[in-house]
Amino acid sequence: MIPTRKRKNFTLVELLVVMAIMALLFYMSMPAFEKLVKGYGVDGAVQNCAAALKLARDKAITDKMYVALLLPHRDAPGTGSLPSDYIHRSYRMCYVDENYSTSESASRAASKTFTFVSWVPGSNWEFVPTGTTILEYDQEYKAGAGGSDDVANILNTSNYHEEVDGVDCSDIDAGTVNNVLAAIFKPTGEIPSVQRYLSVGEAVFSSGSLQFTNNLPRKHEQGVLILKVDGYTGRITYGP
């Protein structure tokens, strides 16, 4: 008969030592894990926004109507009536009418206002991942250069953009909202003006302002990703 080997149990001290080592390793890996999660958050947010922009463009071409992808922004007058968690974080498609002069004298770079017609059937408010925000959508690429003016540069809404008035937000108890920042696509798939840049980054919107990592938006490879919408074709590409 082969004798059986008696199993040796771990002592309480040995278990505590192993648990302490595991806790120390977990603590040391947290910064790298947090950075990885944030990076994936921004990647996911910009991919979602790219898909939404492409869908809005396709919808405009298919339905032969102006389609807007609404991008509520804190500095647009009127958007203050929206719930705060919708500002800088949400987007939704709607049909709009043009509300500006289309004469040759009208500059392609001028800011323009459109009027809400109706929501695109099946569209709902969508949100970027927690910890990320839609920073800006306008004419200039402004990822910042690491200086103290980064926040002012990337959030400067005076650099030409499109807005939608009369947006029916009764479904979220916000009534009718004006001056909602938007990415507009013509029935031809073009946009009404020169190229536009949509920037997505690591930040949270709280108490009426954006709060960035280290109080400043970080450059492209460190936390801000850019989508470019071509002014003449409406095609969406990554990067400036």
C-alpha positions as CSV (number, residue, x, y, z in Angstrom):
1,M,0.0,0.0,0.0
2,I,1.4,3.4,-1.1
3,P,1.4,5.8,1.8
4,T,-0.5,9.0,1.3
5,R,1.4,12.3,1.7
6,K,0.0,14.5,4.4
7,R,-1.0,18.0,3.1
8,K,0.6,20.8,4.9
9,N,-1.7,23.7,5.7
10,F,-0.6,27.3,5.4
11,T,-0.2,29.1,8.6
12,L,-2.0,32.4,9.4
13,V,1.2,34.3,9.2
14,E,2.0,32.9,5.8
15,L,-1.4,33.9,4.5
16,L,-1.1,37.4,5.9
17,V,2.3,37.8,4.3
18,V,0.9,36.8,0.9
19,M,-2.1,39.1,1.2
20,A,0.2,42.0,2.2
21,I,2.4,41.4,-0.9
22,M,-0.7,41.2,-3.2
23,A,-2.0,44.5,-1.7
24,L,1.3,46.2,-2.2
25,L,1.5,45.0,-5.9
26,F,-2.1,46.2,-6.5
27,Y,-1.3,49.6,-5.0
28,M,1.8,50.0,-7.1
29,S,-0.1,49.1,-10.3
30,M,-3.0,51.5,-9.7
31,P,-1.5,54.6,-11.5
32,A,-0.7,52.6,-14.6
33,F,-4.2,51.0,-14.5
34,E,-5.9,54.3,-14.1
35,K,-4.0,55.8,-17.0
36,L,-4.9,52.8,-19.1
37,V,-8.6,53.1,-18.3
38,K,-8.6,56.8,-19.0
39,G,-6.9,56.3,-22.3
40,Y,-9.5,53.7,-23.4
41,G,-12.2,56.1,-22.2
42,V,-11.0,58.9,-24.6
43,D,-10.5,56.4,-27.4
44,G,-14.0,55.0,-26.9
45,A,-15.5,58.5,-26.7
46,V,-13.8,59.7,-30.0
47,Q,-14.8,56.5,-31.7
48,N,-18.5,56.9,-30.6
49,C,-18.4,60.6,-31.8
50,A,-16.9,59.6,-35.2
51,A,-19.6,57.0,-35.6
52,A,-22.3,59.5,-34.7
53,L,-20.9,62.1,-37.1
54,K,-20.8,59.5,-40.0
55,L,-24.3,58.4,-39.2
56,A,-25.6,62.0,-39.3
57,R,-23.9,62.6,-42.6
58,D,-25.3,59.4,-44.1
59,K,-28.8,60.3,-42.8
60,A,-28.6,63.7,-44.4
61,I,-27.7,62.2,-47.8
62,T,-30.3,59.4,-47.6
63,D,-33.2,61.6,-46.4
64,K,-32.1,64.6,-48.5
65,M,-32.4,66.9,-45.5
66,Y,-30.2,69.0,-43.3
67,V,-29.2,66.9,-40.3
68,A,-27.6,68.2,-37.1
69,L,-25.7,66.3,-34.5
70,L,-26.4,68.3,-31.4
71,L,-23.4,68.8,-29.1
72,P,-24.6,70.9,-26.1
73,H,-21.8,73.3,-24.9
74,R,-21.7,75.2,-21.6
75,D,-20.9,78.6,-23.2
76,A,-23.8,78.6,-25.7
77,P,-26.6,81.0,-24.4
78,G,-29.7,79.0,-23.6
79,T,-28.1,75.6,-23.0
80,G,-28.0,76.4,-19.3
81,S,-31.6,75.0,-19.1
82,L,-30.3,71.6,-20.0
83,P,-29.4,69.1,-17.2
84,S,-25.7,69.6,-16.4
85,D,-24.9,66.0,-17.2
86,Y,-26.0,66.6,-20.8
87,I,-23.6,69.5,-21.3
88,H,-20.2,68.6,-22.9
89,R,-21.1,64.9,-22.7
90,S,-24.2,64.2,-24.9
91,Y,-25.1,64.2,-28.6
92,R,-28.3,63.5,-30.6
93,M,-29.4,63.8,-34.2
94,C,-32.2,66.0,-35.5
95,Y,-33.5,67.5,-38.7
96,V,-33.0,71.2,-39.1
97,D,-33.8,74.1,-41.5
98,E,-31.2,76.5,-42.7
99,N,-31.7,80.0,-41.3
100,Y,-29.1,82.2,-42.9
101,S,-28.3,83.8,-46.2
102,T,-26.9,81.5,-48.9
103,S,-25.8,84.4,-51.1
104,E,-22.3,84.4,-52.5
105,S,-21.5,87.2,-50.2
106,A,-22.1,85.1,-47.2
107,S,-18.7,83.8,-45.9
108,R,-18.2,80.1,-45.6
109,A,-16.5,80.8,-42.3
110,A,-19.3,82.8,-40.8
111,S,-21.2,81.4,-37.8
112,K,-24.7,80.3,-38.7
113,T,-28.0,79.4,-37.0
114,F,-30.4,76.7,-37.9
115,T,-33.9,75.9,-36.7
116,F,-35.0,72.6,-35.2
117,V,-37.6,70.6,-37.2
118,S,-37.8,67.2,-35.5
119,W,-35.8,64.5,-34.0
120,V,-34.4,61.8,-36.4
121,P,-36.6,58.7,-35.8
122,G,-34.9,56.3,-33.5
123,S,-32.4,58.8,-32.3
124,N,-31.8,59.2,-28.5
125,W,-29.5,61.2,-26.3
126,E,-26.1,59.4,-26.2
127,F,-23.3,60.0,-23.8
128,V,-19.5,59.7,-23.9
129,P,-17.9,57.6,-21.2
130,T,-17.6,58.9,-17.7
131,G,-14.5,61.0,-17.2
132,T,-14.4,62.2,-20.8
133,T,-16.1,65.2,-22.5
134,I,-16.7,66.7,-25.9
135,L,-14.6,69.7,-25.5
136,E,-15.3,71.8,-28.7
137,Y,-16.5,71.7,-32.3
138,D,-15.4,74.6,-34.4
139,Q,-13.2,75.9,-37.2
140,E,-9.8,75.7,-35.6
141,Y,-7.6,72.8,-34.3
142,K,-6.7,73.8,-30.8
143,A,-5.2,71.0,-28.8
144,G,-3.1,73.4,-26.8
145,A,0.7,73.6,-26.4
146,G,0.9,73.0,-22.7
147,G,0.8,76.7,-21.7
148,S,-1.5,78.5,-19.4
149,D,-3.8,79.5,-22.3
150,D,-4.8,75.9,-23.2
151,V,-8.2,76.1,-21.6
152,A,-9.1,79.4,-23.2
153,N,-7.8,78.2,-26.6
154,I,-9.6,74.9,-26.7
155,L,-12.9,76.3,-25.5
156,N,-13.1,79.5,-27.5
157,T,-16.5,79.3,-29.1
158,S,-16.0,82.6,-31.0
159,N,-14.1,80.7,-33.7
160,Y,-17.1,80.1,-36.0
161,H,-19.5,77.3,-35.4
162,E,-23.1,76.4,-36.1
163,E,-26.0,76.4,-33.6
164,V,-29.6,75.2,-33.6
165,D,-32.5,77.2,-32.1
166,G,-35.9,75.9,-30.9
167,V,-34.7,72.4,-29.9
168,D,-37.5,70.5,-28.3
169,C,-36.0,69.0,-25.1
170,S,-39.3,68.4,-23.3
171,D,-38.4,64.7,-23.1
172,I,-35.8,65.6,-20.5
173,D,-37.8,68.3,-18.9
174,A,-35.8,71.2,-20.4
175,G,-38.4,72.7,-22.6
176,T,-37.3,74.6,-25.7
177,V,-33.6,75.2,-25.9
178,N,-31.8,77.7,-28.2
179,N,-28.2,78.1,-29.3
180,V,-27.3,74.5,-29.1
181,L,-23.8,73.8,-30.7
182,A,-24.2,71.3,-33.6
183,A,-22.4,69.6,-36.4
184,I,-24.6,70.3,-39.5
185,F,-24.6,68.2,-42.6
186,K,-26.3,69.2,-45.9
187,P,-28.4,66.9,-48.1
188,T,-25.2,66.5,-50.2
189,G,-23.2,65.3,-47.2
190,E,-21.1,68.6,-47.0
191,I,-21.0,70.9,-44.1
192,P,-22.1,74.5,-44.4
193,S,-18.7,76.1,-43.8
194,V,-15.0,75.4,-43.7
195,Q,-13.5,72.4,-42.0
196,R,-14.5,71.7,-38.4
197,Y,-12.6,70.0,-35.6
198,L,-14.2,68.0,-32.8
199,S,-12.0,67.5,-29.7
200,V,-12.6,64.9,-27.0
201,G,-10.6,64.8,-23.8
202,E,-10.2,63.8,-20.2
203,A,-12.3,66.2,-18.1
204,V,-15.5,66.4,-16.2
205,F,-18.2,69.2,-16.3
206,S,-19.1,70.3,-12.8
207,S,-20.5,73.4,-11.2
208,G,-20.7,75.2,-14.6
209,S,-17.1,74.6,-15.7
210,L,-14.8,72.0,-17.1
211,Q,-12.3,70.5,-14.8
212,F,-9.3,68.9,-16.6
213,T,-6.6,66.5,-15.5
214,N,-3.9,68.7,-13.8
215,N,-6.3,71.7,-14.5
216,L,-5.3,71.8,-18.1
217,P,-6.3,69.8,-21.2
218,R,-3.4,67.6,-22.3
219,K,-2.0,67.3,-25.8
220,H,-3.3,64.8,-28.3
221,E,-1.1,61.8,-27.4
222,Q,-1.7,62.4,-23.7
223,G,-5.4,62.9,-23.4
224,V,-7.1,65.0,-26.2
225,L,-8.1,63.3,-29.4
226,I,-9.3,65.2,-32.5
227,L,-11.7,64.4,-35.4
228,K,-11.6,66.5,-38.5
229,V,-14.8,67.1,-40.6
230,D,-13.8,68.2,-44.2
231,G,-15.6,71.4,-45.2
232,Y,-16.2,70.3,-48.8
233,T,-17.0,66.6,-48.5
234,G,-18.2,66.2,-44.9
235,R,-15.9,63.2,-44.5
236,I,-14.6,62.5,-41.0
237,T,-11.0,61.6,-40.3
238,Y,-8.9,61.2,-37.2
239,G,-6.3,63.8,-36.3
240,P,-5.8,67.5,-37.2
